[in-house]
Amino acid sequence: MGSREEALDFRHTSVLLEKSIEMLRIRPEGTYVDGTLGGGGHAAAILERLNGSGCLIGIDQDEAAIAAASERLRAYDNVIIVRDNYRNMKNVPGIVQKGKVDGIILDLGVSSFQLDTPDRGFSYRENADAPLDMRMDRRRTLTAKDIVNTYPENELLRIIRDYGEEKYAGRIAARIVKEREKREIETTLQLAELIKDALPMKARREKGHPAKQTFQAIRIELNEELTVLEESLDDMIELLAPGGRIAVITFHSLEDRIVKNAFRRNEDPCTCPKDFPVCICGKQSKGRVITRKPITPGSGEIERNNRAKSAKLRVFEKAFEGGDSGRNKTSGKTN
């Protein structure tokens, strides 16, 4: 577990806090899971609404987050904190014992603490030069340095283009390969500078920080963020008790698309041809999408926390037993 100093220094402003807690519809005696515990902001808000019979299970892979949340939530007796990746949620002992849970929340992306702690290697800022790391779970051996220095050029291009949605992915990948032939790329500042040099002058003037999208792409690849999300959502919906809800806050268009599609698929799993008047495939809806359009922060929250501006909240509710098939239940179109 991380040090007390790390715990006290863990800074992360919970985005869409009030709205996400409201959408979970907390039952005082219920069991809830925060799969991205962070500094414990959402967890604390849930625990405040639980009685002695309720329980909160918090999961995070970052040792600093575990230390911070343990410190923040130490006054509560009905909390279980586990260091793990939420992809393993169904195997967490406390959840296995409960069988079903009444709500799950995920607040995805990188925390303010991770971004603002130079030695974590997430930041591309000039005043935060550090070894290229970017691991959310520092028990893993692969680092951003390994990706930058060993991935083939075509793989770097794919990552930067697909995960960073970077227009100049080809130029950046080529520049990385050229530079690493001269010397190993070891620090965040080295990488940020060569990314900037790879861009046309016009792009440097028009964009925000030139390295932002490439750093994001490498971080997503390293921590398998999109793969973990895509492979976990169905399992988490299965863990919900009837009427339970899962709320997911995303900060990236690719994350949001994965959540939207998974929720829509679980609402309407029917594989019958579109022109069939009724469903005959027998696939039952798992529930319903609560948020036909994602919930986004208001201007006041964005003013207080600029990192909230890209946040989107989507919510899914588990069906009660005996629900109709998705084809018969859906009403309207998810966005």
DOROKE-110596 format. One record per residue (C-alpha): residue number from 1; x, y, z. Coordinates in pm, whole numbers, plus 50000, padded with zeros to 5 digits. Layout:
BEGIN
+-----+-------+-------+-------+
| pos |     X |     Y |     Z |
+-----+-------+-------+-------+
| NUM |     X |     Y |     Z |
...
+-----+-------+-------+-------+
end
This chain:
BEGIN
+-----+-------+-------+-------+
| pos |     X |     Y |     Z |
+-----+-------+-------+-------+
|   1 | 50000 | 50000 | 50000 |
|   2 | 50122 | 50353 | 49928 |
|   3 | 50262 | 50583 | 50194 |
|   4 | 50056 | 50814 | 50414 |
|   5 | 50218 | 51107 | 50229 |
|   6 | 50082 | 50975 | 49898 |
|   7 | 49741 | 50927 | 50055 |
|   8 | 49728 | 51283 | 50181 |
|   9 | 49852 | 51417 | 49848 |
|  10 | 49612 | 51222 | 49625 |
|  11 | 49414 | 51490 | 49445 |
|  12 | 49118 | 51405 | 49227 |
|  13 | 48797 | 51600 | 49188 |
|  14 | 48510 | 51358 | 49132 |
|  15 | 48333 | 51456 | 48810 |
|  16 | 47951 | 51452 | 48781 |
|  17 | 47944 | 51344 | 49146 |
|  18 | 47593 | 51454 | 49241 |
|  19 | 47432 | 51339 | 48916 |
|  20 | 47597 | 50997 | 48913 |
|  21 | 47498 | 50929 | 49274 |
|  22 | 47143 | 51047 | 49202 |
|  23 | 47121 | 50815 | 48900 |
|  24 | 47237 | 50515 | 49105 |
|  25 | 46930 | 50555 | 49331 |
|  26 | 47112 | 50436 | 49643 |
|  27 | 46920 | 50194 | 49867 |
|  28 | 47039 | 50236 | 50230 |
|  29 | 47072 | 49859 | 50279 |
|  30 | 47220 | 49794 | 49935 |
|  31 | 47558 | 49668 | 49814 |
|  32 | 47750 | 49898 | 49578 |
|  33 | 48079 | 49874 | 49391 |
|  34 | 48310 | 50159 | 49294 |
|  35 | 48529 | 49995 | 49031 |
|  36 | 48762 | 50295 | 48996 |
|  37 | 48797 | 50400 | 49358 |
|  38 | 49054 | 50678 | 49309 |
|  39 | 49056 | 50917 | 49602 |
|  40 | 48723 | 50783 | 49726 |
|  41 | 48496 | 51074 | 49625 |
|  42 | 48215 | 50871 | 49474 |
|  43 | 48262 | 50600 | 49738 |
|  44 | 48224 | 50849 | 50024 |
|  45 | 47905 | 50988 | 49870 |
|  46 | 47762 | 50636 | 49845 |
|  47 | 47863 | 50543 | 50201 |
|  48 | 47693 | 50856 | 50337 |
|  49 | 47365 | 50716 | 50202 |
|  50 | 47404 | 50361 | 50337 |
|  51 | 47289 | 50229 | 50673 |
|  52 | 47457 | 49961 | 50883 |
|  53 | 47326 | 49686 | 50656 |
|  54 | 47465 | 49846 | 50340 |
|  55 | 47810 | 49786 | 50196 |
|  56 | 48052 | 49956 | 49956 |
|  57 | 48325 | 49760 | 49779 |
|  58 | 48597 | 49980 | 49632 |
|  59 | 48842 | 49856 | 49368 |
|  60 | 49148 | 50027 | 49222 |
|  61 | 49475 | 49907 | 49070 |
|  62 | 49675 | 50213 | 49177 |
|  63 | 49851 | 50177 | 49512 |
|  64 | 49836 | 50553 | 49575 |
|  65 | 49460 | 50550 | 49519 |
|  66 | 49420 | 50259 | 49760 |
|  67 | 49618 | 50446 | 50024 |
|  68 | 49421 | 50767 | 49971 |
|  69 | 49080 | 50600 | 49976 |
|  70 | 49170 | 50392 | 50283 |
|  71 | 49261 | 50713 | 50464 |
|  72 | 48950 | 50900 | 50350 |
|  73 | 48706 | 50618 | 50426 |
|  74 | 48861 | 50487 | 50749 |
|  75 | 48565 | 50606 | 50958 |
|  76 | 48331 | 50364 | 50781 |
|  77 | 48292 | 50003 | 50896 |
|  78 | 48091 | 49890 | 50594 |
|  79 | 48356 | 49935 | 50326 |
|  80 | 48583 | 49676 | 50163 |
|  81 | 48883 | 49806 | 49965 |
|  82 | 49059 | 49582 | 49715 |
|  83 | 49364 | 49649 | 49499 |
|  84 | 49275 | 49499 | 49163 |
|  85 | 49157 | 49588 | 48814 |
|  86 | 48781 | 49620 | 48774 |
|  87 | 48804 | 49364 | 48492 |
|  88 | 48827 | 49106 | 48775 |
|  89 | 48523 | 49242 | 48959 |
|  90 | 48321 | 48920 | 48947 |
|  91 | 48607 | 48738 | 49125 |
|  92 | 48657 | 48988 | 49409 |
|  93 | 48586 | 48792 | 49731 |
|  94 | 48343 | 49044 | 49879 |
|  95 | 48141 | 49046 | 49557 |
|  96 | 48151 | 48667 | 49523 |
|  97 | 48010 | 48645 | 49876 |
|  98 | 47730 | 48891 | 49799 |
|  99 | 47637 | 48725 | 49469 |
| 100 | 47457 | 49029 | 49328 |
| 101 | 47507 | 49402 | 49381 |
| 102 | 47266 | 49694 | 49367 |
| 103 | 47487 | 49937 | 49181 |
| 104 | 47823 | 49985 | 49012 |
| 105 | 48004 | 50307 | 48925 |
| 106 | 48308 | 50356 | 48700 |
| 107 | 48486 | 50692 | 48668 |
| 108 | 48727 | 50618 | 48385 |
| 109 | 49045 | 50783 | 48268 |
| 110 | 49350 | 50917 | 48445 |
| 111 | 49326 | 51093 | 48781 |
| 112 | 49448 | 51441 | 48863 |
| 113 | 49700 | 51284 | 49100 |
| 114 | 49845 | 51065 | 48826 |
| 115 | 49866 | 51357 | 48583 |
| 116 | 50015 | 51597 | 48835 |
| 117 | 50271 | 51361 | 48991 |
| 118 | 50575 | 51392 | 48763 |
| 119 | 50740 | 51059 | 48846 |
| 120 | 50431 | 50870 | 48727 |
| 121 | 50529 | 50969 | 48372 |
| 122 | 50181 | 51067 | 48250 |
| 123 | 50246 | 51437 | 48192 |
| 124 | 50379 | 51599 | 47877 |
| 125 | 50441 | 51936 | 48048 |
| 126 | 50788 | 52085 | 48037 |
| 127 | 50803 | 52127 | 48415 |
| 128 | 50719 | 51760 | 48474 |
| 129 | 51008 | 51577 | 48303 |
| 130 | 51024 | 51219 | 48428 |
| 131 | 51096 | 50863 | 48315 |
| 132 | 50836 | 50736 | 48065 |
| 133 | 50615 | 50520 | 48284 |
| 134 | 50233 | 50576 | 48262 |
| 135 | 50146 | 50256 | 48450 |
| 136 | 49825 | 50279 | 48649 |
| 137 | 49930 | 49957 | 48822 |
| 138 | 50301 | 49975 | 48898 |
| 139 | 50317 | 49601 | 48965 |
| 140 | 50319 | 49556 | 48588 |
| 141 | 50656 | 49543 | 48412 |
| 142 | 50567 | 49694 | 48071 |
| 143 | 50601 | 50074 | 48065 |
| 144 | 50544 | 50355 | 47817 |
| 145 | 50919 | 50355 | 47757 |
| 146 | 50896 | 49997 | 47631 |
| 147 | 50616 | 50085 | 47390 |
| 148 | 50793 | 50390 | 47252 |
| 149 | 51126 | 50211 | 47204 |
| 150 | 51020 | 49863 | 47090 |
| 151 | 50687 | 49877 | 46904 |
| 152 | 50715 | 49860 | 46523 |
| 153 | 50637 | 50181 | 46337 |
| 154 | 50308 | 50047 | 46198 |
| 155 | 50191 | 49960 | 46551 |
| 156 | 50285 | 50302 | 46684 |
| 157 | 50095 | 50460 | 46395 |
| 158 | 49786 | 50249 | 46471 |
| 159 | 49791 | 50334 | 46841 |
| 160 | 49843 | 50708 | 46792 |
| 161 | 49582 | 50724 | 46514 |
| 162 | 49315 | 50508 | 46676 |
| 163 | 49355 | 50582 | 47046 |
| 164 | 49479 | 50940 | 47019 |
| 165 | 49269 | 51032 | 46714 |
| 166 | 49580 | 51218 | 46599 |
| 167 | 49575 | 51356 | 46244 |
| 168 | 49955 | 51342 | 46215 |
| 169 | 49999 | 50990 | 46357 |
| 170 | 50214 | 50878 | 46064 |
| 171 | 50458 | 51166 | 46100 |
| 172 | 50483 | 51118 | 46477 |
| 173 | 50538 | 50740 | 46454 |
| 174 | 50809 | 50789 | 46189 |
| 175 | 50981 | 51055 | 46401 |
| 176 | 50980 | 50830 | 46709 |
| 177 | 51142 | 50546 | 46515 |
| 178 | 51403 | 50779 | 46364 |
| 179 | 51494 | 50929 | 46702 |
| 180 | 51517 | 50597 | 46886 |
| 181 | 51770 | 50474 | 46628 |
| 182 | 52004 | 50748 | 46758 |
| 183 | 51935 | 50699 | 47128 |
| 184 | 51675 | 50544 | 47355 |
| 185 | 51378 | 50767 | 47433 |
| 186 | 51367 | 50765 | 47812 |
| 187 | 51179 | 51069 | 47943 |
| 188 | 50848 | 51245 | 47898 |
| 189 | 51017 | 51565 | 47785 |
| 190 | 51220 | 51382 | 47518 |
| 191 | 50902 | 51230 | 47378 |
| 192 | 50701 | 51554 | 47398 |
| 193 | 50972 | 51748 | 47216 |
| 194 | 51007 | 51504 | 46930 |
| 195 | 50628 | 51493 | 46887 |
| 196 | 50623 | 51871 | 46862 |
| 197 | 50905 | 51863 | 46608 |
| 198 | 50715 | 51609 | 46397 |
| 199 | 50417 | 51840 | 46348 |
| 200 | 50385 | 52110 | 46081 |
| 201 | 50428 | 52460 | 46219 |
| 202 | 50064 | 52543 | 46148 |
| 203 | 49946 | 52243 | 46353 |
| 204 | 50165 | 52347 | 46647 |
| 205 | 49996 | 52686 | 46652 |
| 206 | 49640 | 52557 | 46610 |
| 207 | 49642 | 52259 | 46849 |
| 208 | 49652 | 52258 | 47224 |
| 209 | 49966 | 52091 | 47356 |
| 210 | 50110 | 51899 | 47057 |
| 211 | 50184 | 51587 | 47263 |
| 212 | 49847 | 51552 | 47437 |
| 213 | 49685 | 51306 | 47198 |
| 214 | 49994 | 51089 | 47155 |
| 215 | 50051 | 51063 | 47530 |
| 216 | 49684 | 50969 | 47571 |
| 217 | 49717 | 50700 | 47306 |
| 218 | 50025 | 50543 | 47464 |
| 219 | 49860 | 50546 | 47806 |
| 220 | 49547 | 50375 | 47672 |
| 221 | 49756 | 50107 | 47497 |
| 222 | 49979 | 50044 | 47797 |
| 223 | 49696 | 50008 | 48047 |
| 224 | 49464 | 49825 | 47803 |
| 225 | 49193 | 50073 | 47897 |
| 226 | 48957 | 50016 | 47603 |
| 227 | 49005 | 49638 | 47601 |
| 228 | 48933 | 49613 | 47974 |
| 229 | 48620 | 49826 | 47940 |
| 230 | 48486 | 49636 | 47641 |
| 231 | 48544 | 49297 | 47802 |
| 232 | 48399 | 49394 | 48143 |
| 233 | 48065 | 49567 | 48083 |
| 234 | 47860 | 49254 | 48012 |
| 235 | 48000 | 49086 | 48325 |
| 236 | 47916 | 49389 | 48538 |
| 237 | 47560 | 49398 | 48409 |
| 238 | 47531 | 49029 | 48501 |
| 239 | 47643 | 49114 | 48856 |
| 240 | 47356 | 49359 | 48905 |
| 241 | 47053 | 49257 | 49106 |
| 242 | 46714 | 49321 | 48940 |
| 243 | 46658 | 49696 | 48937 |
| 244 | 47028 | 49762 | 49001 |
| 245 | 47210 | 50023 | 48797 |
| 246 | 47555 | 50073 | 48647 |
| 247 | 47679 | 50430 | 48591 |
| 248 | 47986 | 50491 | 48374 |
| 249 | 48165 | 50825 | 48336 |
| 250 | 48390 | 50846 | 48029 |
| 251 | 48631 | 51113 | 47907 |
| 252 | 48713 | 50986 | 47558 |
| 253 | 48494 | 50934 | 47253 |
| 254 | 48612 | 50574 | 47210 |
| 255 | 48525 | 50490 | 47571 |
| 256 | 48185 | 50651 | 47535 |
| 257 | 48114 | 50455 | 47215 |
| 258 | 48201 | 50126 | 47387 |
| 259 | 47967 | 50203 | 47678 |
| 260 | 47685 | 50322 | 47450 |
| 261 | 47707 | 50010 | 47231 |
| 262 | 47730 | 49770 | 47525 |
| 263 | 47428 | 49923 | 47697 |
| 264 | 47229 | 49920 | 47373 |
| 265 | 47326 | 49556 | 47304 |
| 266 | 47217 | 49449 | 47653 |
| 267 | 46889 | 49636 | 47615 |
| 268 | 46814 | 49488 | 47274 |
| 269 | 47009 | 49164 | 47213 |
| 270 | 46763 | 49042 | 46948 |
| 271 | 46937 | 48903 | 46637 |
| 272 | 46620 | 48850 | 46430 |
| 273 | 46609 | 49018 | 46087 |
| 274 | 46488 | 49376 | 46109 |
| 275 | 46174 | 49302 | 45908 |
| 276 | 46048 | 49034 | 46152 |
| 277 | 45740 | 49176 | 46330 |
| 278 | 45820 | 48989 | 46655 |
| 279 | 46131 | 48843 | 46813 |
| 280 | 46177 | 48467 | 46767 |
| 281 | 46547 | 48433 | 46858 |
| 282 | 46460 | 48410 | 47228 |
| 283 | 46734 | 48645 | 47347 |
| 284 | 46603 | 48837 | 47644 |
| 285 | 46675 | 49198 | 47724 |
| 286 | 46901 | 49245 | 48027 |
| 287 | 46740 | 49580 | 48111 |
| 288 | 46707 | 49931 | 47979 |
| 289 | 46922 | 50230 | 47898 |
| 290 | 46831 | 50511 | 48138 |
| 291 | 47028 | 50782 | 47959 |
| 292 | 46910 | 50807 | 47598 |
| 293 | 47164 | 51086 | 47564 |
| 294 | 47471 | 51108 | 47788 |
| 295 | 47462 | 51341 | 48085 |
| 296 | 47735 | 51605 | 48070 |
| 297 | 47868 | 51858 | 48326 |
| 298 | 47716 | 52202 | 48352 |
| 299 | 47913 | 52519 | 48291 |
| 300 | 47963 | 52573 | 48664 |
| 301 | 48133 | 52235 | 48712 |
| 302 | 48354 | 52291 | 48408 |
| 303 | 48460 | 52631 | 48545 |
| 304 | 48554 | 52468 | 48875 |
| 305 | 48726 | 52171 | 48710 |
| 306 | 48842 | 52210 | 48350 |
| 307 | 48911 | 51837 | 48323 |
| 308 | 48535 | 51774 | 48348 |
| 309 | 48460 | 51928 | 48008 |
| 310 | 48480 | 51601 | 47811 |
| 311 | 48296 | 51388 | 48068 |
| 312 | 47987 | 51188 | 47972 |
| 313 | 47770 | 50981 | 48203 |
| 314 | 47564 | 50685 | 48082 |
| 315 | 47342 | 50465 | 48300 |
| 316 | 47189 | 50120 | 48251 |
| 317 | 46928 | 49951 | 48472 |
| 318 | 46904 | 49572 | 48514 |
| 319 | 46569 | 49419 | 48427 |
| 320 | 46348 | 49243 | 48676 |
| 321 | 46282 | 48875 | 48613 |
| 322 | 46049 | 48789 | 48325 |
| 323 | 46128 | 49095 | 48110 |
| 324 | 46035 | 49096 | 47741 |
| 325 | 46289 | 49064 | 47461 |
| 326 | 46483 | 49374 | 47360 |
| 327 | 46298 | 49403 | 47027 |
| 328 | 45968 | 49444 | 47210 |
| 329 | 46097 | 49656 | 47496 |
| 330 | 46306 | 49928 | 47338 |
| 331 | 46149 | 50265 | 47289 |
| 332 | 46345 | 50529 | 47110 |
| 333 | 46699 | 50529 | 46984 |
| 334 | 47013 | 50548 | 47190 |
| 335 | 47253 | 50827 | 47098 |
+-----+-------+-------+-------+
end
